[in-house]
């Protein structure tokens, strides 16, 4: 079996990729992880054809070790730990090192380049997405001589309705309320479990996938659609209250004036280029509300993955969605741990 290196394998998206690749019985999977003893890493290591390699995505020696001897790579750098400049540098270096180590197929996990697609207007500056988009452009600009490359461009996960920025709050009367800056714009959502299948297709179909930017989405929905679907599926009352950014940001940010790489910890070096989380998320909301993202080719997605989840309603029924929070995302999980530590320390 060919071996695939996965960088970002313990994250919400990467875990789906690891599981599908491993279960395909066509590939062995090597995961680069900072902590091979973490519960997320150990869970993946229990799968067949999966091995762990300790190392950091922001260490060039570790990247050389990780890429050495593998057939392919699936790379999703962690912009919420790295600062913007470091993610850009190591995102490019990862591609260059993969070339040097003779990797044959390289997949870059990207996001929409919001600043570029917003005609370079700073109000659409979403840090994590822009860094991914810059690296996407760099990777595709190198062409397909030698190492083949593909792009997998994702959008917000449906699972963010379970854990993250789209979780509603249950009220005393049993209703659920979403408070955010969404207006009438349709937001693209992707069911996480399908991300692995699209990644497998990219590896399996190089004649078609080389040089391809595969944009994936399950459905494009407004928050009115989300509320109506929730009520139809659960028979519970759903309400959406559209807030201004000024009202929303103090309620949503991880902590007051959190930097974009907030869960890297308080002692990480930062400078004037480090934007605040609230600045970056504001760019995302403006981008979604104005529907600047364009639309995925659903006919192509149906051909690639005929059994894909095709609607928010189908996803809600499949996961038994009831509006209540369930731990999924690595970032919010880290924030919850930080808050627990702070509470414990305050009692000492």
C-alpha positions as CSV (number, residue, x, y, z in Angstrom):
1,X,0.0,0.0,0.0
2,X,1.1,3.5,-0.7
3,X,1.8,5.7,2.3
4,X,0.2,9.1,2.8
5,X,1.4,11.7,5.2
6,X,-1.4,13.6,6.9
7,X,-0.5,17.0,8.6
8,X,-3.4,18.2,10.7
9,X,-4.7,14.6,11.2
10,X,-6.0,15.1,14.7
11,X,-8.2,18.1,13.8
12,X,-11.9,17.8,13.0
13,X,-11.3,17.7,9.2
14,X,-8.1,15.7,9.3
15,X,-9.6,12.9,11.4
16,X,-12.2,12.2,8.7
17,X,-9.4,12.0,6.1
18,X,-7.3,9.6,8.1
19,X,-10.3,7.3,8.7
20,X,-11.4,7.1,5.1
21,X,-7.8,6.6,3.8
22,X,-7.1,3.9,6.4
23,X,-10.4,2.1,5.8
24,X,-9.9,2.1,2.0
25,X,-7.2,-0.5,2.4
26,X,-5.3,1.2,-0.4
27,X,-3.2,3.5,1.7
28,X,-1.1,3.5,4.9
29,X,-1.4,6.7,6.8
30,X,1.4,8.5,8.7
31,X,0.2,11.3,11.0
32,X,2.5,14.1,12.1
33,X,1.4,15.1,15.6
34,X,2.8,17.2,18.4
35,X,1.6,14.8,21.0
36,X,1.3,11.1,20.1
37,X,-0.1,10.3,23.5
38,X,-3.1,12.6,23.2
39,X,-6.6,11.0,23.1
40,X,-7.2,12.1,19.6
41,X,-3.9,10.7,18.3
42,X,-4.3,7.4,20.2
43,X,-7.9,7.0,18.8
44,X,-6.5,7.3,15.3
45,X,-3.5,5.0,16.0
46,X,-6.0,2.3,16.9
47,X,-7.1,2.2,13.3
48,X,-5.5,-0.3,10.9
49,X,-2.7,1.0,8.7
50,X,-2.1,4.2,10.8
51,X,1.1,5.2,12.4
52,X,2.1,8.3,14.4
53,X,5.2,10.4,14.1
54,X,5.9,13.1,16.7
55,X,6.9,16.4,15.4
56,X,5.8,19.9,14.6
57,X,4.4,21.4,11.4
58,X,6.5,24.6,12.2
59,X,9.8,22.7,12.3
60,X,11.7,22.2,9.1
61,X,13.6,19.1,10.3
62,X,10.4,17.5,11.4
63,X,8.9,18.2,8.0
64,X,11.8,16.5,6.3
65,X,11.4,13.5,8.5
66,X,7.6,13.4,7.9
67,X,7.7,13.7,4.1
68,X,10.6,11.2,3.7
69,X,9.6,8.0,1.9
70,X,5.8,8.8,1.6
71,X,4.0,8.5,-1.7
72,X,1.5,11.4,-1.0
73,X,0.6,14.1,1.4
74,X,-2.5,15.8,2.7
75,X,-1.6,19.0,4.5
76,X,-3.8,21.2,6.6
77,X,-1.7,23.6,8.7
78,X,-3.2,25.0,12.0
79,X,-3.7,28.7,11.6
80,X,-5.3,29.0,15.0
81,X,-2.0,27.9,16.6
82,X,0.5,29.4,14.2
83,X,0.4,33.1,13.6
84,X,-0.4,34.4,10.1
85,X,3.3,34.9,9.0
86,X,4.3,31.5,10.4
87,X,1.5,29.6,8.7
88,X,2.4,31.3,5.3
89,X,6.1,30.4,5.7
90,X,5.6,26.9,6.8
91,X,2.8,26.3,4.4
92,X,5.1,27.2,1.5
93,X,8.1,25.3,3.1
94,X,6.0,22.2,3.5
95,X,5.4,22.2,-0.3
96,X,9.0,22.8,-1.1
97,X,10.2,20.1,1.3
98,X,7.7,17.6,-0.2
99,X,9.2,18.4,-3.6
100,X,12.7,17.8,-2.3
101,X,11.6,14.5,-0.6
102,X,10.1,13.3,-3.9
103,X,6.5,13.1,-2.8
104,X,4.4,12.2,-5.9
105,X,1.0,13.7,-5.0
106,X,0.4,16.7,-2.7
107,X,-3.0,17.9,-1.5
108,X,-3.3,21.3,0.1
109,X,-6.4,21.8,2.3
110,X,-7.5,25.3,1.6
111,X,-10.2,27.9,2.3
112,X,-11.6,30.7,0.2
113,X,-9.2,33.6,-0.3
114,X,-11.7,36.1,1.1
115,X,-9.6,39.2,0.6
116,X,-8.9,38.3,-3.1
117,X,-12.5,37.3,-3.8
118,X,-13.7,40.5,-2.0
119,X,-11.7,42.6,-4.5
120,X,-8.9,43.3,-2.0
121,X,-11.2,45.2,0.4
122,X,-9.9,44.9,3.9
123,X,-13.3,44.5,5.4
124,X,-13.2,40.9,4.1
125,X,-9.9,40.1,5.7
126,X,-10.3,36.7,7.3
127,X,-6.8,35.7,8.5
128,X,-7.0,32.0,8.4
129,X,-8.8,31.9,5.0
130,X,-6.4,34.4,3.4
131,X,-3.3,32.5,4.4
132,X,-4.7,29.3,3.1
133,X,-5.7,31.0,-0.1
134,X,-2.3,32.5,-0.7
135,X,-0.6,29.1,-0.3
136,X,-3.2,27.6,-2.6
137,X,-2.2,30.1,-5.3
138,X,1.5,29.4,-4.7
139,X,0.9,25.6,-5.0
140,X,-1.1,25.8,-8.2
141,X,1.4,28.3,-9.7
142,X,4.2,25.6,-9.6
143,X,2.4,23.5,-12.2
144,X,2.2,19.8,-12.5
145,X,5.7,18.8,-13.7
146,X,7.1,16.4,-11.2
147,X,5.1,16.3,-8.1
148,X,1.3,16.5,-8.8
149,X,-0.8,18.8,-6.6
150,X,-4.5,19.2,-5.9
151,X,-6.4,21.6,-3.7
152,X,-9.3,20.7,-1.5
153,X,-11.2,23.9,-0.6
154,X,-13.6,23.5,2.3
155,X,-16.2,25.8,3.9
156,X,-17.7,25.9,7.4
157,X,-18.6,22.5,8.8
158,X,-22.1,21.5,9.6
159,X,-20.6,20.2,12.8
160,X,-20.1,23.8,13.8
161,X,-23.8,23.6,14.7
162,X,-22.7,21.0,17.3
163,X,-19.5,22.7,18.5
164,X,-18.2,26.1,17.5
165,X,-19.6,29.3,16.3
166,X,-23.0,28.1,15.1
167,X,-24.2,26.4,18.3
168,X,-27.6,27.8,19.5
169,X,-28.5,28.4,23.1
170,X,-31.3,26.5,24.7
171,X,-33.9,28.7,26.5
172,X,-35.9,27.9,29.6
173,X,-39.0,27.3,27.5
174,X,-37.2,24.6,25.4
175,X,-36.7,26.7,22.3
176,X,-33.2,27.3,20.8
177,X,-31.9,30.7,19.8
178,X,-29.1,31.5,17.3
179,X,-27.7,35.0,17.8
180,X,-25.2,36.1,15.2
181,X,-24.6,38.6,12.4
182,X,-26.1,36.4,9.6
183,X,-28.5,38.3,7.3
184,X,-30.0,36.9,4.1
185,X,-26.8,35.5,2.6
186,X,-26.5,31.8,2.0
187,X,-23.7,30.2,3.9
188,X,-22.0,27.2,2.4
189,X,-21.8,24.2,4.8
190,X,-20.0,20.9,4.4
191,X,-20.7,17.6,6.3
192,X,-17.4,16.6,7.8
193,X,-17.7,12.9,7.1
194,X,-17.7,13.6,3.4
195,X,-14.3,15.4,3.4
196,X,-12.5,12.1,3.7
197,X,-14.2,10.7,0.6
198,X,-13.4,13.7,-1.5
199,X,-9.7,13.4,-0.4
200,X,-9.6,9.7,-1.3
201,X,-10.9,10.5,-4.8
202,X,-8.2,13.1,-5.3
203,X,-5.5,10.6,-4.5
204,X,-7.2,7.9,-6.6
205,X,-7.7,10.0,-9.7
206,X,-4.6,11.9,-10.5
207,X,-5.3,12.3,-14.3
208,X,-8.3,14.4,-13.3
209,X,-7.3,15.8,-9.9
210,X,-3.8,17.1,-10.8
211,X,-4.1,20.9,-10.8
212,X,-7.7,20.8,-9.7
213,X,-9.1,23.1,-7.0
214,X,-12.0,20.9,-5.7
215,X,-14.4,23.1,-3.9
216,X,-16.7,21.1,-1.7
217,X,-20.0,21.9,0.0
218,X,-23.1,20.1,1.1
219,X,-25.7,22.9,0.9
220,X,-25.9,26.7,0.8
221,X,-28.3,27.9,3.5
222,X,-29.4,31.1,5.2
223,X,-29.9,31.1,9.0
224,X,-33.7,31.2,8.3
225,X,-33.2,27.9,6.5
226,X,-31.2,26.5,9.4
227,X,-33.9,27.4,11.9
228,X,-36.7,26.1,9.7
229,X,-34.9,22.8,9.1
230,X,-34.1,22.5,12.8
231,X,-37.8,22.9,13.7
232,X,-38.9,20.5,11.0
233,X,-36.5,17.8,12.1
234,X,-36.7,18.2,15.9
235,X,-40.1,19.6,16.4
236,X,-38.5,22.2,18.6
237,X,-38.9,25.9,18.2
238,X,-35.9,27.6,16.6
239,X,-35.3,31.4,16.5
240,X,-32.7,33.4,14.8
241,X,-31.8,36.9,16.0
242,X,-29.6,38.9,13.7
243,X,-27.1,41.0,15.6
244,X,-24.8,43.7,14.5
245,X,-21.1,42.9,14.6
246,X,-20.8,45.3,17.5
247,X,-23.4,43.4,19.5
248,X,-22.1,39.9,18.5
249,X,-18.4,40.1,18.9
250,X,-18.2,40.5,22.7
251,X,-20.5,37.5,23.1
252,X,-18.6,35.3,20.7
253,X,-14.9,36.0,21.0
254,X,-12.9,33.3,23.0
255,X,-11.9,36.0,25.5
256,X,-11.6,39.8,25.3
257,X,-9.3,40.9,22.5
258,X,-8.2,37.4,21.8
259,X,-5.6,37.2,19.0
260,X,-6.3,35.1,16.0
261,X,-3.9,32.4,17.2
262,X,-5.4,32.5,20.6
263,X,-5.1,28.8,21.5
264,X,-1.4,28.8,21.0
265,X,-1.3,30.3,24.5
266,X,-0.5,33.7,26.1
267,X,3.3,33.4,25.8
268,X,3.5,33.0,22.0
269,X,5.4,35.8,20.3
270,X,3.1,38.3,18.5
271,X,3.7,41.6,16.7
272,X,1.8,44.3,14.8
273,X,0.8,41.8,12.1
274,X,-1.2,39.7,14.6
275,X,-4.8,40.5,14.1
276,X,-7.5,40.0,16.7
277,X,-10.0,37.1,16.4
278,X,-12.8,39.6,16.3
279,X,-11.3,41.3,13.2
280,X,-10.9,38.1,11.4
281,X,-14.3,36.7,12.2
282,X,-15.9,40.0,11.1
283,X,-14.3,39.5,7.7
284,X,-15.9,36.0,7.4
285,X,-19.4,37.2,8.3
286,X,-19.3,40.1,5.8
287,X,-18.0,37.6,3.1
288,X,-20.8,35.1,3.8
289,X,-23.6,37.7,4.1
290,X,-22.7,39.1,0.7
291,X,-22.4,35.6,-0.9
292,X,-19.0,36.4,-2.4
293,X,-17.9,32.7,-2.2
294,X,-19.5,31.5,-5.4
295,X,-20.9,28.0,-5.6
296,X,-19.4,24.5,-5.8
297,X,-20.1,22.3,-8.8
298,X,-22.7,20.0,-7.3
299,X,-22.9,17.8,-10.4
300,X,-19.1,17.1,-10.1
301,X,-19.5,16.4,-6.4
302,X,-22.3,14.0,-7.1
303,X,-20.2,12.1,-9.6
304,X,-17.2,12.0,-7.2
305,X,-19.2,10.9,-4.2
306,X,-22.7,9.6,-5.2
307,X,-23.5,8.8,-1.6
308,X,-22.6,12.2,-0.2
309,X,-24.9,13.9,2.3
310,X,-26.9,16.2,0.1
311,X,-28.7,18.5,2.5
312,X,-28.7,20.0,6.0
313,X,-31.9,18.1,6.8
314,X,-30.3,14.8,5.8
315,X,-27.3,15.6,8.1
316,X,-29.4,16.6,11.0
317,X,-31.4,13.4,10.8
318,X,-28.2,11.3,10.4
319,X,-26.4,12.7,13.4
320,X,-29.5,13.0,15.6
321,X,-29.1,16.8,15.9
322,X,-31.0,18.3,18.8
323,X,-29.4,21.7,19.1
324,X,-27.2,20.8,22.1
325,X,-23.5,21.2,22.1
326,X,-21.3,18.1,21.5
327,X,-17.5,18.2,21.5
328,X,-16.1,18.0,18.0
329,X,-13.7,20.8,17.3
330,X,-10.1,20.8,18.5
331,X,-10.0,24.6,19.1
332,X,-13.1,24.9,21.3
333,X,-11.9,21.8,23.1
334,X,-8.7,23.6,23.9
335,X,-10.6,26.7,25.1
336,X,-12.7,24.6,27.4
337,X,-9.6,23.0,28.9
338,X,-8.1,26.5,29.4
339,X,-11.2,27.7,31.2
340,X,-11.2,24.6,33.4
341,X,-7.6,25.2,34.3
342,X,-8.3,28.9,35.1
343,X,-11.2,27.9,37.4
344,X,-9.0,25.4,39.2
345,X,-6.2,27.9,39.6
346,X,-8.6,30.6,40.9
347,X,-9.6,28.2,43.7
348,X,-6.1,27.5,44.9
